[in-house]
Structures are given as C-alpha cells and as structure tokens.
Amino acid sequence: MIPLDSNISSGGEFLLQVRHLRTIFQTEQGSLPAVDDVSFNVRRGETLGVVGESGCGKSVTGLSILRLVGPPGKIVQGEVLFQETNLRELSRSEMRKVRGRQIAMIFQEPMSALDPLMKIGVQMIEGMQEHLGYVRKSAWKQGVELLQRMGLPQAAACMNAYPHQLSGGMCQRVLIAMALACQPQLLIADEPATALDVTTQARILDLLRELKSEQSLTMLMISHDFGVIADVADWVAVMYAGQVVEYGPAEQIFYRPSHPYTQRLLASVAGIYSDVKQEYLPVVEGTVPDMGALPSGCRFHPRCPEAEADCRKIHPELFPIGKEGASHWVRCLKRENVRVKPHAE
C-alpha cells in the first residue's frame, strides 16, 4: 500500500500520522488481523471520521494508537507518529504521560467505562492530580466547573454520585469532561453517542462541535453511523474488514463516493445519499467477514454487486484517484483506471 505521508495532501500541520498499522489477535484460529495495514493523517484542529460496520476494526484502531490493546491482541507493525514522535517507541512510563494529558479517549458504553465503585468526583480529579499536579481541592473545583460546562445540572452533586445514580447521557458527559480535564491536544471519541436517545445524541454532538471550535480541538471520531460522521468530520476514512477502503475529504466522500461499500453505506442513510422517497432504504447485503476466514481477493467482493472475476483473485491496494491532488484514495480494482500518479516520496 502507498503510505499516506505528509506529502500526499497539501496544507495544514499533521498532529497524528498512522502508517501501516497492523494489530493482530492470537486465537485458536491463528493470528487474526483486526487492523491490517492502516494509514491515515489527522491535521491539527480538524476531525477525521472513521466509519464502518461493527467488526471492521475501528475501535481497535483507536485503542492501538494509545497502546491500550491487551492480550491476546498485539500491535505487530507500523508507526503512530504524534507530533513526529513514534508512540510505539515510548516506554510504558512515557506512554502513561501521553494518555490523558496529550491524547485522551472517550470510550464506548459510558455506563461501563466508569468504575461503578468510585464516585464521579474521585474519577474526575485523578487525571488532573497525576498530569497537572493539582491538589485535591483545586482539582475538585475544576471538576465541578467542567461538569457545568458539559451542561450537567447540579454538577457539585454529580461529583458525589456513583455512576449508577446518573443516566447514560449524564455519564457520557462525565466521560467527555474527564477526557478534556487535562486539555489534551487530540481527542479520540469512540462511538460517543451510541446507545443514547436522539435528543441526547444531538446535544453530545453539538457539544463536541462547540469544543472543537472554541479550543481548536483535534479529533478522531469513530462511529458506525454516517450521520454522526457527517455532522463533525472534515476528513473520512471508511474501514472494512480491518482495512481502509476509502479515504478523503468529507465533501468528496459524501458527494462523490467511489468505493462500492461506501456508496452502499451512504445509500442506506436517509437524508444523506439516498432517495428518501423510496418505500424502503437499501441495505448492504451480507455481513462483515470473519477475520479468521477472509475471502480471497477483495474482501468486499462477496457482498459487492459490481464484483468481477479479478475481484475474487486480486487483493486491491489503496490508490489515489481523480484530480484532487491525490487527496482521495480508494481500494478497488475497478477504480484503478481513474487513479492519479502518487507524489514522489
């Protein structure tokens, strides 16, 4: 695969560069590639949306960046460059200083991401005490102010509550407040609005947009929902079966999608790409393949109505296409006839 290095896209400073990342899980079936040769860039102050169905490797990608993949998972290849420092080369103690302070993560499932045996306030101030050197009183006061900023009513009371005493939406706001407590440069948000009602989901996304605007926050937004990605992303990486199959500016992905998988995902979302007058929205037939039994050739070909004989034999690489200065990339044999010549490395 041709790396998405800084010379591929013009303008902007890259805060994060992921190059040829590969994370495997050792199972009875052998080594399963949950993340397989993934590359992308995130510019400072912008949001990259990573989208795809469940099981495509999105969350493992986010965890791999922070080196939070535990056994039987293991990162076996690639670089994660944060401000030009390769996070894979840092010691464990050096990596602990990065987590929370420079890169923070909002985890899935807010009700399970918080320790049920610890009060919200204790969990809120832990990072500020460790990374910023705050004394307990100052950290507690800052925690209350953060919860107020998140729009939580009776923030002081929330600090003294246990997670089970708060709603899912309130716990999600707590997680966002915790992630922002040490003013990180990069926020990885893994399905931040999943399992929330529509109204709460909209409020969470509005909050993230406000924070991005006010603080020039850089974000990596992970979601299975193209509607969420459409709300916040500047760039989009579409993942399928552990790989990026399409990558480019959000406008190009949403209005000129090239990969058949991207096209069908968008067609299944009312109001984004589909004809809303249809009685039924189209669906992507089939399921994401088992990583222990990947199909030969293109991994999407068993579900692709455009698949031909070569698609079943040849595994496509990720190539730049079109006339946008090699900013739009796609992994599809049928699109290679419109690819552009990559810039020299």
C-alpha positions as CSV (number, residue, x, y, z in Angstrom):
1,M,0.0,0.0,0.0
2,I,1.2,3.5,-0.8
3,P,1.6,5.4,2.6
4,L,-0.5,8.4,3.2
5,D,2.5,10.5,4.2
6,S,2.5,14.3,4.7
7,N,3.5,15.0,1.1
8,I,0.3,13.3,-0.2
9,S,-2.2,16.0,0.9
10,S,-1.5,19.8,0.8
11,G,-1.7,22.3,3.6
12,G,-2.1,22.0,7.3
13,E,0.1,20.5,10.0
14,F,-0.5,16.9,10.9
15,L,-0.8,16.2,14.6
16,L,-1.2,12.5,14.1
17,Q,0.1,10.2,11.4
18,V,-0.7,6.5,11.4
19,R,1.4,4.5,9.0
20,H,0.9,0.8,8.0
21,L,-0.6,-0.1,11.4
22,R,-1.3,-3.8,12.0
23,T,-2.8,-5.3,15.1
24,I,-3.5,-9.0,15.4
25,F,-5.3,-11.2,17.9
26,Q,-3.9,-14.6,18.7
27,T,-6.7,-17.2,18.8
28,E,-7.3,-20.9,18.2
29,Q,-7.9,-20.0,14.6
30,G,-4.4,-18.4,14.4
31,S,-3.4,-14.7,14.1
32,L,-6.4,-12.6,13.1
33,P,-5.7,-9.1,11.6
34,A,-8.1,-6.8,13.4
35,V,-6.3,-3.8,11.9
36,D,-4.4,-4.6,8.7
37,D,-2.0,-2.1,7.2
38,V,-4.0,1.0,8.1
39,S,-2.7,4.5,7.3
40,F,-4.2,8.0,7.7
41,N,-3.4,11.5,8.8
42,V,-5.1,13.9,11.2
43,R,-4.5,17.7,10.8
44,R,-4.2,19.9,13.8
45,G,-7.6,21.4,14.6
46,E,-9.6,19.1,12.3
47,T,-11.7,16.0,12.7
48,L,-11.1,12.6,11.0
49,G,-14.2,10.4,11.0
50,V,-13.5,6.7,10.9
51,V,-16.7,4.8,9.8
52,G,-17.7,1.3,9.0
53,E,-19.9,-1.5,10.3
54,S,-19.3,-3.2,13.6
55,G,-16.3,-5.6,13.4
56,C,-14.4,-3.5,10.8
57,G,-11.5,-2.6,13.2
58,K,-12.5,0.9,14.1
59,S,-12.3,0.7,17.8
60,V,-9.1,-1.5,17.8
61,T,-7.5,1.2,15.6
62,G,-8.3,3.8,18.3
63,L,-7.0,1.6,21.1
64,S,-3.9,0.8,19.1
65,I,-3.0,4.5,18.8
66,L,-2.9,4.7,22.6
67,R,-1.3,1.2,23.0
68,L,-4.3,0.0,25.0
69,V,-4.8,-3.3,23.2
70,G,-4.4,-6.0,25.7
71,P,-3.7,-9.8,25.3
72,P,-4.5,-11.7,23.1
73,G,-4.1,-8.6,21.0
74,K,-0.8,-7.2,19.9
75,I,0.5,-4.4,17.6
76,V,3.0,-6.1,15.3
77,Q,3.6,-3.4,12.6
78,G,3.5,0.3,11.8
79,E,4.2,3.7,13.2
80,V,1.9,6.0,15.2
81,L,3.5,9.5,14.9
82,F,2.1,12.0,17.3
83,Q,3.8,15.4,16.8
84,E,6.5,13.4,14.9
85,T,7.2,11.2,17.9
86,N,6.6,7.5,17.3
87,L,4.4,6.4,20.2
88,R,5.3,2.7,19.6
89,E,8.9,3.5,20.7
90,L,8.0,5.1,24.0
91,S,8.5,3.2,27.3
92,R,5.4,2.3,29.4
93,S,6.0,5.2,31.8
94,E,6.5,7.7,28.9
95,M,3.2,6.4,27.3
96,R,1.3,6.9,30.6
97,K,2.3,10.6,30.4
98,V,0.8,10.8,26.9
99,R,-2.5,9.2,27.8
100,G,-5.0,11.6,29.2
101,R,-2.5,14.6,29.1
102,Q,-1.8,14.8,25.3
103,I,-4.2,12.2,23.9
104,A,-7.5,11.4,25.6
105,M,-10.2,8.9,24.7
106,I,-13.9,8.8,25.2
107,F,-14.7,5.1,25.4
108,Q,-17.8,3.2,24.3
109,E,-20.6,2.3,26.7
110,P,-20.5,5.2,29.2
111,M,-22.2,3.1,32.0
112,S,-19.4,0.5,31.8
113,A,-16.4,2.8,31.1
114,L,-16.7,4.4,34.6
115,D,-15.7,2.5,37.7
116,P,-19.0,1.6,39.5
117,L,-17.3,1.6,42.9
118,M,-15.9,5.1,42.8
119,K,-17.6,8.4,43.0
120,I,-17.7,10.5,39.9
121,G,-15.6,13.2,41.5
122,V,-12.8,10.8,42.5
123,Q,-12.6,9.6,38.9
124,M,-12.7,13.2,37.6
125,I,-9.8,14.5,39.6
126,E,-7.4,11.5,39.2
127,G,-6.0,12.7,35.9
128,M,-5.7,16.3,37.0
129,Q,-3.8,15.3,40.1
130,E,-1.4,13.0,38.1
131,H,-0.8,15.0,35.0
132,L,-1.3,18.6,36.1
133,G,-0.2,18.4,39.8
134,Y,-3.4,19.8,41.1
135,V,-4.1,19.4,44.8
136,R,-7.4,17.7,45.6
137,K,-9.3,20.9,46.4
138,S,-8.3,22.7,43.2
139,A,-8.9,19.5,41.1
140,W,-12.4,19.1,42.7
141,K,-13.3,22.7,41.9
142,Q,-12.1,22.3,38.3
143,G,-14.1,19.1,38.0
144,V,-17.3,20.9,39.1
145,E,-16.7,23.6,36.5
146,L,-16.1,21.0,33.8
147,L,-19.3,19.2,34.5
148,Q,-21.1,22.6,34.5
149,R,-19.5,23.3,31.1
150,M,-20.9,19.9,29.9
151,G,-24.4,21.1,30.8
152,L,-24.9,18.8,33.8
153,P,-27.5,20.1,36.3
154,Q,-26.3,20.1,39.9
155,A,-22.7,19.5,39.0
156,A,-21.5,19.5,42.6
157,A,-24.0,16.8,43.5
158,C,-22.9,14.7,40.5
159,M,-19.3,14.8,41.7
160,N,-20.5,13.0,44.9
161,A,-22.7,10.5,43.0
162,Y,-21.8,7.0,41.8
163,P,-22.2,6.2,38.1
164,H,-25.3,4.1,38.6
165,Q,-27.0,7.1,40.0
166,L,-26.7,9.0,36.7
167,S,-28.4,8.4,33.3
168,G,-26.5,7.2,30.3
169,G,-26.4,10.7,28.8
170,M,-25.1,12.2,32.0
171,C,-22.4,9.5,32.2
172,Q,-21.4,10.3,28.6
173,R,-21.0,13.9,29.5
174,V,-18.9,12.9,32.5
175,L,-16.6,10.9,30.2
176,I,-16.2,13.9,27.9
177,A,-15.4,16.1,30.9
178,M,-12.8,13.6,32.1
179,A,-11.3,13.4,28.6
180,L,-11.0,17.2,28.4
181,A,-9.8,17.7,32.0
182,C,-6.1,17.8,31.2
183,Q,-6.7,19.8,28.0
184,P,-5.4,17.2,25.5
185,Q,-4.3,18.1,22.0
186,L,-6.1,15.0,20.5
187,L,-9.4,13.5,21.5
188,I,-10.3,10.0,20.3
189,A,-14.1,9.7,20.5
190,D,-15.2,6.0,20.1
191,E,-19.0,6.0,19.4
192,P,-19.6,8.9,21.8
193,A,-23.3,9.0,21.0
194,T,-24.1,5.3,20.8
195,A,-26.9,3.9,23.0
196,L,-28.2,7.4,23.7
197,D,-31.6,8.7,22.7
198,V,-31.8,11.0,19.7
199,T,-32.1,14.2,21.7
200,T,-29.2,13.4,24.0
201,Q,-27.1,12.3,21.0
202,A,-27.7,15.6,19.3
203,R,-26.7,17.5,22.4
204,I,-23.5,15.5,22.7
205,L,-22.5,16.2,19.1
206,D,-23.3,19.9,19.5
207,L,-21.1,19.9,22.5
208,L,-18.2,18.3,20.6
209,R,-18.6,20.8,17.7
210,E,-18.5,23.7,20.2
211,L,-15.4,22.4,21.9
212,K,-13.7,21.9,18.5
213,S,-14.5,25.5,17.5
214,E,-13.6,27.1,20.9
215,Q,-10.4,25.1,21.7
216,S,-9.2,24.2,18.1
217,L,-9.6,20.6,19.3
218,T,-8.3,17.8,17.1
219,M,-10.5,14.8,17.0
220,L,-10.6,11.2,15.8
221,M,-14.3,10.4,15.7
222,I,-15.1,6.6,15.5
223,S,-18.6,5.6,14.5
224,H,-20.7,3.1,12.6
225,D,-23.2,5.9,11.9
226,F,-22.5,8.0,8.8
227,G,-25.0,10.6,10.1
228,V,-22.7,11.3,13.1
229,I,-19.7,11.5,10.9
230,A,-21.4,13.9,8.5
231,D,-22.1,16.2,11.5
232,V,-18.5,16.6,12.7
233,A,-15.8,15.3,10.2
234,D,-13.5,17.2,7.9
235,W,-12.0,14.0,6.6
236,V,-13.3,10.5,6.4
237,A,-11.7,7.0,6.5
238,V,-14.1,4.2,5.6
239,M,-13.0,0.8,7.1
240,Y,-14.0,-2.6,6.1
241,A,-12.6,-6.0,7.4
242,G,-9.7,-4.3,9.1
243,Q,-8.6,-2.1,6.2
244,V,-9.2,1.5,5.0
245,V,-11.2,1.1,1.7
246,E,-11.8,4.8,1.0
247,Y,-10.2,8.0,2.4
248,G,-10.5,11.6,1.6
249,P,-12.1,15.0,2.4
250,A,-15.6,14.6,3.8
251,E,-17.2,16.5,1.0
252,Q,-15.7,14.1,-1.6
253,I,-16.7,11.0,0.4
254,F,-20.3,12.2,0.9
255,Y,-20.9,13.7,-2.6
256,R,-18.6,11.6,-4.8
257,P,-18.1,8.3,-3.0
258,S,-16.1,5.9,-5.1
259,H,-15.9,2.5,-3.3
260,P,-19.0,0.3,-3.7
261,Y,-19.0,-0.2,0.1
262,T,-19.0,3.5,0.8
263,Q,-21.8,4.1,-1.8
264,R,-24.0,1.4,-0.3
265,L,-23.4,2.6,3.3
266,L,-24.4,6.1,2.3
267,A,-27.4,4.9,0.3
268,S,-28.7,3.2,3.5
269,V,-28.8,6.5,5.4
270,A,-31.9,8.6,4.8
271,G,-31.3,12.2,4.1
272,I,-27.6,11.9,3.2
273,Y,-27.2,10.0,0.0
274,S,-30.4,8.1,-0.6
275,D,-33.7,8.8,-2.3
276,V,-35.9,9.4,0.7
277,K,-39.0,8.9,-1.4
278,Q,-38.2,5.1,-1.6
279,E,-40.5,2.9,0.4
280,Y,-37.6,1.0,1.8
281,L,-34.0,2.1,2.2
282,P,-31.4,0.0,0.5
283,V,-29.2,-2.2,2.7
284,V,-25.7,-3.7,2.3
285,E,-26.4,-7.4,1.8
286,G,-24.4,-9.9,3.8
287,T,-22.1,-9.4,6.8
288,V,-18.5,-8.4,7.5
289,P,-16.4,-11.5,7.1
290,D,-14.9,-13.4,9.9
291,M,-11.3,-12.3,10.3
292,G,-10.3,-15.9,10.6
293,A,-11.9,-16.7,7.2
294,L,-11.2,-13.7,5.0
295,P,-12.2,-14.2,1.3
296,S,-9.6,-14.2,-1.3
297,G,-9.0,-11.1,-3.4
298,C,-11.0,-8.1,-2.5
299,R,-12.5,-8.6,1.0
300,F,-15.8,-6.9,-0.1
301,H,-16.3,-8.9,-3.2
302,P,-18.8,-11.5,-1.7
303,R,-21.2,-8.5,-0.9
304,C,-20.4,-6.4,-4.0
305,P,-22.8,-6.4,-6.9
306,E,-20.1,-5.0,-9.1
307,A,-17.6,-7.8,-8.4
308,E,-16.0,-9.5,-11.4
309,A,-13.6,-12.4,-11.8
310,D,-10.4,-10.4,-10.9
311,C,-12.1,-9.1,-7.7
312,R,-12.2,-12.7,-6.4
313,K,-8.4,-13.2,-7.1
314,I,-6.6,-9.9,-6.7
315,H,-6.4,-8.0,-3.4
316,P,-6.5,-4.3,-4.3
317,E,-4.2,-1.7,-2.9
318,L,-5.2,1.8,-1.8
319,F,-4.7,4.2,-4.7
320,P,-5.2,7.9,-5.1
321,I,-7.9,8.7,-7.7
322,G,-9.4,11.7,-9.5
323,K,-8.0,15.2,-10.0
324,E,-8.0,16.4,-6.3
325,G,-4.2,16.3,-5.9
326,A,-4.2,12.7,-4.6
327,S,-6.3,13.5,-1.6
328,H,-9.0,10.9,-2.4
329,W,-8.0,7.3,-2.1
330,V,-9.8,4.1,-2.8
331,R,-9.2,0.3,-2.6
332,C,-11.0,-1.1,-5.6
333,L,-9.7,-2.7,-8.8
334,K,-12.5,-1.2,-10.9
335,R,-11.5,2.3,-9.8
336,E,-7.8,1.9,-10.6
337,N,-8.3,3.2,-14.2
338,V,-9.0,6.7,-12.8
339,R,-6.2,6.8,-10.3
340,V,-3.6,9.5,-10.4
341,K,0.2,9.1,-10.2
342,P,1.2,9.3,-6.5
343,H,3.6,12.0,-5.5
344,A,7.2,11.0,-5.2
345,E,8.3,10.1,-1.6
